């Protein structure tokens, strides 16, 4: 941020004093996108304020990951994995989400609820 102040006298020798003040703020990137591209997995960079060294860089260290220590569980199963089973699960989820949206709109009536009723 920069601030400037000035004063002037009139052309006829009279001392008309005027003060002008302008403030401008220039935004700049703290960390350039190019700097983040070279980071390895687990590395991070940041900035603090009010310290002698405002920028920092660190690495998150992880323990040795093994399937036994941290097993991955499937989030969704699709029955036997056939296309029909997948379609049925997706359709069921769609209908459930659609009903939940309608329920929320009915709980919190607003103009959107009126628009939805008109379009049904």
Buried (B, 14 or more C-beta within 10 A) or exposed (E): EEEEEEEEEEEEEEEEEEEEEEEEEEEEEEEEEEEEEEEEEEEEEEEEEEEEEEEEEEEEEEEEEEEEEEEEEEEEEBEEEEEEEBEEBEEEEEEEEEEEEEEEBEEEEEEEBEEEEEEE
